Amino acid sequence: MKNFIKTSFIVAILLGTVQFSKAQDITGGVNVMLGLPMGTFGDAAGFGIGGGIEGNYFIQDKFSVGIEAGYLAFAAKDVLGIDNSATMIPVLAKATYFFMEDEFMPYASLGVGFYAVTTKIEGELLGVSFDSETDLGGFGISPRVGAQYEVGDGFWINANVQYNLLFNGETTESTVGGVTVETETDPTNYLGINVGVIFTLAD
């Protein structure tokens, strides 16, 4: 519920940043999203798959701003008999620069926003059962490169590769037998691959 409220709040803010009056071009898109966990996140979760939507407003012929939201489910990975899995809802504002105006349009883009992340562990170890969920959401950035290819009037195939880095690492302290122990949680990061379609909504 907390993730839903946070995500809804961020969506409202991002929608307010995009002015749709007197637009040159407004496009929408639907993507299949793939995620390859990296670092500590990769040790605890498997390959991710999901989908997303996006909207873009062209301020200039080669420059657009927009918003995107998606959902990724990362497969469970067995660690010492314990299944670790995760789900993620990224909601980002983005700016995109296109290097050329043609049928083939390569681009570089940067996304900034909130990632609602929930991790889950299930299983049994040494006779002890585990079944819990943890909220690891946080703000993050998503630099990416990609390209669009026009296959029809106002219709493009879109693909990009992005690196997603969350600023959700933290250090916690706990006391065991009078001894204080510090535990560090590494930031969540993953490599994303998106493939989908882009279509003109208004011009």
C-alpha positions as CSV (number, residue, x, y, z in Angstrom):
1,M,0.0,0.0,0.0
2,K,2.9,2.4,0.9
3,N,4.5,1.7,-2.5
4,F,1.2,2.4,-4.3
5,I,0.8,5.7,-2.5
6,K,4.4,6.7,-3.2
7,T,4.1,5.7,-6.9
8,S,0.8,7.5,-7.4
9,F,2.3,10.7,-5.8
10,I,5.3,10.6,-8.1
11,V,3.1,10.0,-11.2
12,A,1.1,13.1,-10.3
13,I,4.2,15.2,-9.9
14,L,5.7,14.0,-13.2
15,L,2.5,14.5,-15.1
16,G,2.6,18.1,-13.8
17,T,6.0,18.7,-15.3
18,V,4.9,17.9,-18.9
19,Q,3.0,20.8,-20.6
20,F,0.8,19.4,-23.4
21,S,-0.4,22.7,-24.8
22,K,0.9,23.9,-28.2
23,A,2.8,20.6,-28.7
24,Q,4.8,19.9,-31.7
25,D,4.5,16.1,-31.3
26,I,3.2,13.9,-28.5
27,T,4.0,10.2,-28.7
28,G,3.1,7.2,-26.6
29,G,4.7,3.8,-26.3
30,V,4.4,0.3,-24.9
31,N,7.5,-1.8,-24.1
32,V,8.5,-5.3,-23.0
33,M,11.0,-4.8,-20.2
34,L,13.8,-7.2,-19.3
35,G,16.1,-6.8,-16.3
36,L,19.5,-8.4,-15.5
37,P,20.3,-7.9,-11.8
38,M,23.9,-6.8,-11.0
39,G,26.1,-6.8,-7.9
40,T,24.5,-7.9,-4.6
41,F,21.1,-7.7,-6.2
42,G,22.2,-10.2,-8.8
43,D,23.3,-12.6,-6.0
44,A,19.8,-12.6,-4.5
45,A,17.4,-12.4,-7.5
46,G,17.1,-13.9,-10.9
47,F,16.3,-12.5,-14.4
48,G,13.4,-10.0,-14.5
49,I,10.7,-9.5,-17.1
50,G,7.7,-7.1,-17.3
51,G,6.2,-4.3,-19.3
52,G,5.8,-0.6,-19.3
53,I,4.2,2.5,-20.9
54,E,5.6,5.9,-21.7
55,G,4.6,9.3,-23.0
56,N,6.8,11.9,-24.7
57,Y,6.5,15.5,-25.6
58,F,8.9,17.1,-28.2
59,I,10.1,20.5,-27.1
60,Q,12.3,20.6,-30.2
61,D,12.7,18.4,-33.3
62,K,15.6,16.5,-31.6
63,F,14.7,16.8,-28.0
64,S,11.9,15.4,-26.0
65,V,10.8,15.1,-22.3
66,G,8.5,12.5,-21.0
67,I,7.4,10.1,-18.3
68,E,7.4,6.3,-18.1
69,A,6.2,3.6,-15.7
70,G,6.6,-0.1,-15.6
71,Y,6.5,-3.3,-13.7
72,L,9.2,-6.0,-13.4
73,A,9.1,-9.4,-11.6
74,F,12.5,-10.9,-10.9
75,A,12.6,-14.7,-10.7
76,A,13.4,-16.4,-7.5
77,K,17.0,-17.5,-6.9
78,D,17.8,-20.3,-4.4
79,V,20.4,-19.2,-1.8
80,L,21.2,-21.9,0.8
81,G,17.7,-23.3,0.3
82,I,16.0,-19.9,0.6
83,D,14.1,-18.5,-2.4
84,N,14.8,-14.8,-3.0
85,S,12.7,-12.9,-5.4
86,A,11.8,-9.2,-6.1
87,T,9.3,-7.0,-7.8
88,M,9.9,-3.4,-9.0
89,I,7.8,-0.5,-10.2
90,P,9.9,2.3,-11.7
91,V,8.2,5.6,-12.3
92,L,10.6,8.1,-14.1
93,A,10.8,11.4,-15.7
94,K,13.1,11.4,-18.7
95,A,14.8,13.7,-21.2
96,T,15.9,12.3,-24.7
97,Y,18.2,13.7,-27.4
98,F,17.9,12.3,-30.9
99,F,21.1,12.4,-33.0
100,M,19.3,12.5,-36.3
101,E,15.9,13.0,-37.9
102,D,15.3,10.1,-40.3
103,E,13.7,6.7,-40.4
104,F,16.4,5.5,-38.1
105,M,16.8,7.7,-35.0
106,P,19.5,6.8,-32.5
107,Y,19.2,8.6,-29.2
108,A,20.7,9.0,-25.7
109,S,18.4,9.5,-22.7
110,L,18.4,10.0,-18.9
111,G,15.6,8.9,-16.6
112,V,15.2,10.1,-13.0
113,G,12.6,9.0,-10.5
114,F,11.3,6.6,-7.9
115,Y,11.7,2.8,-7.9
116,A,9.2,0.9,-5.7
117,V,11.1,-2.3,-4.8
118,T,9.8,-5.3,-2.8
119,T,12.0,-8.3,-2.0
120,K,10.6,-11.6,-0.7
121,I,12.3,-14.5,1.0
122,E,10.7,-18.0,1.4
123,G,12.1,-21.3,2.6
124,E,13.6,-23.2,5.5
125,L,17.2,-23.2,6.8
126,L,18.4,-25.4,9.7
127,G,14.8,-26.0,10.7
128,V,13.9,-22.3,10.7
129,S,11.2,-21.2,8.3
130,F,11.5,-17.8,6.5
131,D,8.6,-15.9,4.9
132,S,9.0,-12.2,4.8
133,E,8.8,-9.1,2.5
134,T,11.1,-6.0,2.6
135,D,10.6,-2.6,1.0
136,L,13.8,-1.4,-0.6
137,G,12.4,1.3,-2.7
138,G,14.3,4.6,-3.4
139,F,15.1,7.2,-6.0
140,G,17.4,6.4,-8.8
141,I,18.8,7.3,-12.2
142,S,18.6,5.5,-15.6
143,P,21.0,6.5,-18.3
144,R,20.3,4.7,-21.6
145,V,21.1,4.6,-25.3
146,G,18.7,3.3,-28.0
147,A,17.1,3.8,-31.4
148,Q,13.7,4.1,-33.0
149,Y,13.0,2.9,-36.5
150,E,10.0,4.2,-38.4
151,V,8.0,1.3,-40.0
152,G,4.9,3.4,-40.8
153,D,3.5,6.9,-40.7
154,G,3.7,7.8,-37.0
155,F,4.7,4.4,-35.9
156,W,8.2,3.3,-34.8
157,I,9.9,0.2,-33.4
158,N,11.8,1.2,-30.2
159,A,14.7,-0.5,-28.4
160,N,17.2,0.6,-25.8
161,V,19.7,-0.6,-23.2
162,Q,19.7,1.2,-19.8
163,Y,21.7,1.0,-16.6
164,N,19.5,1.5,-13.5
165,L,21.0,2.6,-10.2
166,L,19.0,3.2,-7.1
167,F,20.2,5.3,-4.2
168,N,18.8,2.9,-1.6
169,G,22.0,1.6,0.0
170,E,22.1,2.0,3.8
171,T,24.0,1.0,7.0
172,T,22.1,-0.4,9.9
173,E,23.3,-1.2,13.4
174,S,22.2,-4.0,15.7
175,T,23.5,-5.2,19.1
176,V,24.1,-8.8,19.8
177,G,25.5,-9.9,23.2
178,G,26.6,-6.4,23.9
179,V,28.5,-6.1,20.6
180,T,27.3,-3.6,18.0
181,V,27.3,-5.0,14.5
182,E,27.0,-2.8,11.4
183,T,25.3,-4.2,8.3
184,E,25.6,-2.5,4.9
185,T,22.9,-2.9,2.2
186,D,24.4,-2.2,-1.2
187,P,22.4,0.0,-3.7
188,T,20.1,-2.0,-6.1
189,N,21.3,-1.9,-9.7
190,Y,20.4,-3.8,-12.8
191,L,20.8,-3.7,-16.6
192,G,17.6,-3.1,-18.5
193,I,16.6,-4.0,-22.1
194,N,13.4,-2.5,-23.5
195,V,11.8,-3.4,-26.8
196,G,8.5,-2.0,-27.9
197,V,6.6,0.4,-30.2
198,I,6.2,4.2,-30.3
199,F,3.2,5.9,-31.9
200,T,2.1,9.5,-32.5
201,L,-0.7,10.7,-30.3
202,A,-0.8,14.3,-31.5
203,D,1.2,16.5,-33.9
